[in-house]
Amino acid sequence: MLIKDNKYGYKVCYQKDNEKIQRYIVTNSYDLAKWEIDRYEKSPPSDKYNNILNNVKWYILPVKTYFEYSILWRGCPFRDYLSDFIKRSKCK
């Protein structure tokens, strides 16, 4: 079951045929992840090798731990702000 109020964010992933699931983008809200998938289904994006992602299955997966969150958001300019927000929300 998917938690829709996950404080660590969500991964939008895709799977071609029976291949391994690949992460495409990380978002901070479920609604944004849903919007991204709707957009990708209408206008398929390309993967890191510039191959168009046609006929793929899209998934929304929650980021489950703070460790995973810190790795996925590494290099993000908003990361420090998000980390402070998460630390404050744990105290309540």
Summary of the structure (lengths in Angstrom):
residues: 92
radius of gyration: 14.4
end to end distance: 24.7
largest distance: 45.4
contacts: 212
relative contact order: 0.21
helix: 36%
strand: 24%
